């Protein structure tokens, strides 16, 4: 893999030495409301230099860990299938080299490709999903590959009881009915996460973490395609990321920043901070 010209701050280790590999998926072609998430990964890298490498929350520093940032993939915007195939190919290389693939979206559909690659190596995989939206529709306007369907497609791969959803506060009635039968949904906040992570840690279960940044309240994070009132705060999200980091996390992503939708830059700054804390927690 070739190193990116502009990396996320502190993420300039050699590929061979890295335990975590960052890569971007600038894709938002199935976005149903406000587009722009394709610019999220580049904005996160560029604006990351407004941060320090040191986290006072964790007393850890990016300068003390080895993360490789290979940059953004060049994806076909006209075909979700082609884009997912290219993402999966890169993720498979990372995972087969015994490294943790941390994907930066992009819209939430890109998660599916990373999950496919990680699941191939870790068939007992469980998914922890932070999001405002259930993303459990079987199709959206006839399309089965859509950001609104990504967790349903992941369910098709892992089956009952292995998707754990938190902060969910939006979706069709049928999605919530489906969740009652097939997923472990915790609406509105992170209630139940501590007990879940304790059990997953005890069983040494391989875990995939997907963070849709619209789990945050729009007052904290307005720069996203489908903002939903009633979200969590940054400190709540950070506490929850630290809980998940105690488990055997083998893959992760962060997605749905649309930087031009918040011209103040606050949403991008928030996304950068979330990613820094994720990297330090998961290392």
C-alpha positions as CSV (number, residue, x, y, z in Angstrom):
1,X,0.0,0.0,0.0
2,X,1.1,3.5,-0.7
3,X,1.1,6.2,2.0
4,X,-1.3,9.1,1.5
5,X,0.2,12.5,0.8
6,X,-2.1,14.2,3.4
7,X,-2.7,11.9,6.4
8,X,-4.8,12.3,9.5
9,X,-2.7,14.0,12.1
10,X,-0.2,11.6,13.6
11,X,-1.1,8.7,11.3
12,X,2.0,8.4,9.2
13,X,3.5,5.1,10.3
14,X,4.8,2.5,7.8
15,X,2.2,0.0,6.7
16,X,4.2,-2.9,7.9
17,X,4.5,-1.4,11.4
18,X,0.9,-0.2,11.7
19,X,-1.8,-2.0,13.7
20,X,-4.6,0.2,12.4
21,X,-5.0,1.2,8.8
22,X,-7.1,4.2,7.9
23,X,-8.7,4.5,4.4
24,X,-11.4,6.7,3.0
25,X,-14.5,5.8,0.9
26,X,-15.8,9.1,-0.6
27,X,-19.1,7.7,-1.8
28,X,-22.6,9.2,-1.3
29,X,-24.5,8.2,-4.5
30,X,-27.5,6.6,-2.6
31,X,-28.0,9.6,-0.3
32,X,-31.7,10.3,-0.1
33,X,-31.8,13.7,1.5
34,X,-28.8,16.1,1.5
35,X,-25.7,14.8,-0.3
36,X,-22.1,15.8,0.5
37,X,-20.7,12.9,2.6
38,X,-18.3,12.0,-0.2
39,X,-16.3,15.0,0.9
40,X,-16.2,13.9,4.6
41,X,-13.0,11.8,4.6
42,X,-10.9,14.4,2.9
43,X,-12.2,17.2,5.2
44,X,-11.5,15.1,8.3
45,X,-7.9,14.6,7.2
46,X,-7.3,18.2,6.2
47,X,-8.9,19.7,9.3
48,X,-7.3,17.2,11.7
49,X,-4.3,19.5,11.9
50,X,-6.4,21.8,14.0
51,X,-6.2,19.1,16.7
52,X,-3.4,18.1,19.0
53,X,-2.2,14.5,18.8
54,X,-2.7,14.2,22.5
55,X,-6.0,13.2,24.1
56,X,-6.5,14.6,27.6
57,X,-9.6,12.3,27.9
58,X,-7.5,9.1,27.6
59,X,-4.0,10.4,28.4
60,X,-2.8,8.9,25.2
61,X,-1.0,10.4,22.2
62,X,-1.2,9.5,18.5
63,X,2.6,10.0,18.3
64,X,2.9,6.9,20.5
65,X,0.9,4.5,18.3
66,X,1.4,3.2,14.7
67,X,-1.4,4.0,12.3
68,X,-1.1,4.0,8.5
69,X,-3.3,6.3,6.4
70,X,-3.5,5.1,2.8
71,X,-5.9,7.9,1.7
72,X,-9.2,7.8,-0.2
73,X,-10.1,5.1,-2.7
74,X,-11.1,6.1,-6.2
75,X,-14.7,4.8,-6.4
76,X,-17.3,4.6,-9.2
77,X,-20.0,7.0,-8.2
78,X,-22.5,5.5,-10.7
79,X,-22.5,2.0,-9.3
80,X,-22.9,1.0,-5.7
81,X,-21.9,-2.5,-6.5
82,X,-18.6,-1.5,-8.0
83,X,-17.9,0.9,-5.2
84,X,-18.6,-1.7,-2.6
85,X,-16.4,-4.2,-4.4
86,X,-13.4,-1.9,-4.4
87,X,-13.9,-1.0,-0.7
88,X,-14.1,-4.7,0.2
89,X,-11.0,-5.5,-1.8
90,X,-8.9,-3.0,0.1
91,X,-10.4,-3.9,3.5
92,X,-9.7,-7.6,2.8
93,X,-6.0,-6.9,2.2
94,X,-5.8,-5.0,5.5
95,X,-7.6,-7.6,7.5
96,X,-5.7,-10.5,6.0
97,X,-2.5,-8.6,7.0
98,X,-3.7,-8.9,10.6
99,X,-4.5,-5.2,10.9
100,X,-7.6,-3.3,11.9
101,X,-9.4,-1.6,9.0
102,X,-10.8,1.8,10.0
103,X,-12.9,3.1,7.2
104,X,-13.8,6.8,6.9
105,X,-17.0,7.5,4.9
106,X,-18.8,8.6,2.9
107,X,-22.4,7.6,3.4
108,X,-23.3,4.7,5.6
109,X,-23.7,2.2,2.8
110,X,-19.8,1.9,2.7
111,X,-20.0,0.0,6.0
112,X,-21.3,-3.0,4.2
113,X,-18.1,-3.6,2.2
114,X,-15.9,-3.3,5.3
115,X,-18.2,-5.7,7.2
116,X,-18.0,-8.2,4.4
117,X,-14.2,-8.3,4.5
118,X,-14.0,-8.5,8.3
119,X,-16.7,-11.2,8.5
120,X,-14.8,-13.4,6.0
121,X,-12.0,-13.6,8.6
122,X,-14.1,-13.5,11.7
123,X,-17.3,-15.5,11.1
124,X,-18.6,-15.0,14.7
125,X,-18.7,-11.3,14.2
126,X,-21.1,-9.0,16.1
127,X,-21.8,-5.5,15.0
128,X,-22.2,-2.5,17.4
129,X,-24.1,0.2,15.6
130,X,-24.4,3.9,16.7
131,X,-26.8,5.9,14.6
132,X,-29.9,8.1,14.6
133,X,-31.5,5.8,12.0
134,X,-32.4,2.1,12.1
135,X,-31.2,1.5,8.5
136,X,-33.2,-1.7,8.4
137,X,-35.4,-1.1,5.3
138,X,-35.3,-4.1,2.9
139,X,-35.2,-1.6,0.1
140,X,-35.4,2.1,-0.5
141,X,-37.4,3.1,-3.6
142,X,-36.6,-0.4,-4.9
143,X,-32.9,-0.2,-4.3
144,X,-31.5,-2.8,-1.8
145,X,-28.1,-1.2,-1.8
146,X,-28.9,2.1,0.0
147,X,-27.7,4.0,3.0
148,X,-31.2,3.3,4.4
149,X,-30.7,-0.4,4.0
150,X,-27.2,-0.9,5.2
151,X,-28.0,-2.7,8.5
152,X,-30.5,-4.9,6.8
153,X,-27.9,-6.0,4.4
154,X,-25.5,-6.6,7.3
155,X,-28.3,-8.6,8.9
156,X,-28.4,-10.8,5.8
157,X,-24.8,-11.6,6.5
158,X,-24.7,-12.2,10.3
159,X,-28.3,-13.2,11.2
160,X,-30.3,-12.8,14.4
161,X,-29.1,-11.2,17.6
162,X,-25.7,-10.1,16.3
163,X,-26.4,-6.5,15.5
164,X,-26.6,-4.2,18.5
165,X,-28.1,-0.8,17.8
166,X,-27.9,2.3,20.0
167,X,-29.2,5.9,19.8
168,X,-31.8,4.9,17.2
169,X,-34.6,7.5,17.0
170,X,-35.8,7.4,13.4
171,X,-37.2,4.8,11.0
172,X,-40.3,3.3,9.6
173,X,-42.7,1.4,11.8
174,X,-41.7,-1.8,10.0
175,X,-38.0,-1.2,10.8
176,X,-38.7,-1.1,14.5
177,X,-40.9,-4.2,14.2
178,X,-38.1,-6.0,12.4
179,X,-35.6,-4.9,15.1
180,X,-37.8,-6.4,17.9
181,X,-37.6,-9.8,16.1
182,X,-34.1,-9.8,14.8
183,X,-31.7,-7.2,16.2
184,X,-30.8,-5.9,19.7
185,X,-32.1,-2.3,19.5
186,X,-31.6,0.2,22.2
187,X,-33.4,3.4,21.1
188,X,-32.5,7.0,21.9
189,X,-29.3,6.5,23.9
190,X,-26.6,4.1,25.1
191,X,-28.6,2.3,27.8
192,X,-27.5,-1.3,27.9
193,X,-24.2,-0.8,26.3
194,X,-22.1,-1.5,29.4
195,X,-23.7,-4.9,30.0
196,X,-23.4,-5.8,26.4
197,X,-19.7,-4.9,26.2
198,X,-19.0,-6.8,29.4
199,X,-20.5,-9.9,27.9
200,X,-18.8,-9.6,24.6
201,X,-15.5,-9.0,26.3
202,X,-16.0,-12.1,28.5
203,X,-16.7,-14.2,25.4
204,X,-13.9,-12.6,23.4
205,X,-16.4,-12.1,20.6
206,X,-15.0,-10.3,17.5
207,X,-16.8,-6.9,17.2
208,X,-17.3,-4.5,14.4
209,X,-18.0,-0.9,15.4
210,X,-19.9,1.4,13.0
211,X,-20.4,5.0,14.1
212,X,-22.8,7.1,12.1
213,X,-22.0,10.6,13.3
214,X,-25.7,11.6,13.2
215,X,-26.1,9.7,16.4
216,X,-24.9,13.0,17.8
217,X,-27.6,15.7,18.4
218,X,-27.8,18.3,15.5
219,X,-26.9,21.0,18.1
220,X,-23.5,19.2,18.3
221,X,-23.2,17.9,14.8
222,X,-25.4,19.7,12.2
223,X,-23.2,18.8,9.2
224,X,-24.8,15.6,8.1
225,X,-27.2,14.6,5.4
226,X,-30.2,13.6,7.6
227,X,-30.0,15.3,11.0
228,X,-32.4,14.0,13.7
229,X,-33.3,15.9,16.9
230,X,-32.9,14.1,20.2
231,X,-29.3,12.8,19.8
232,X,-26.5,12.3,22.3
233,X,-23.7,14.6,23.3
234,X,-20.0,14.3,22.5
235,X,-19.1,13.2,26.1
236,X,-21.8,10.5,25.9
237,X,-20.4,9.2,22.6
238,X,-16.8,9.3,23.9
239,X,-17.8,7.3,27.0
240,X,-19.5,4.7,24.8
241,X,-16.5,4.4,22.5
242,X,-14.3,3.7,25.4
243,X,-16.7,0.9,26.6
244,X,-16.7,-0.7,23.1
245,X,-12.9,-0.5,23.0
246,X,-12.7,-3.0,25.8
247,X,-14.0,-5.7,23.5
248,X,-12.2,-7.5,20.7
249,X,-12.8,-4.9,18.0
250,X,-11.5,-6.2,14.7
251,X,-13.0,-3.5,12.3
252,X,-14.6,-0.1,12.5
253,X,-15.8,2.9,10.6
254,X,-17.0,6.5,11.0
255,X,-19.3,8.0,8.5
256,X,-21.9,10.6,7.3
257,X,-20.0,13.9,7.8
258,X,-21.1,16.3,5.0
259,X,-18.7,19.2,5.7
260,X,-20.3,21.8,3.5
261,X,-23.6,21.5,5.4
262,X,-22.0,23.2,8.4
263,X,-20.0,26.1,7.1
264,X,-18.9,27.0,10.7
265,X,-16.6,23.9,10.5
266,X,-17.8,22.7,13.9
267,X,-19.1,19.4,12.6
268,X,-15.8,18.6,10.9
269,X,-13.9,19.5,14.0
270,X,-16.1,17.2,16.0
271,X,-15.6,14.4,13.5
272,X,-11.9,14.8,13.8
273,X,-12.0,14.6,17.6
274,X,-14.2,11.5,17.5
275,X,-11.8,9.8,15.1
276,X,-8.8,10.7,17.2
277,X,-10.4,9.2,20.3
278,X,-11.4,6.1,18.3
279,X,-7.9,5.5,17.1
280,X,-6.4,5.9,20.6
281,X,-9.1,3.7,22.2
282,X,-8.9,0.9,19.6
283,X,-5.1,0.7,19.4
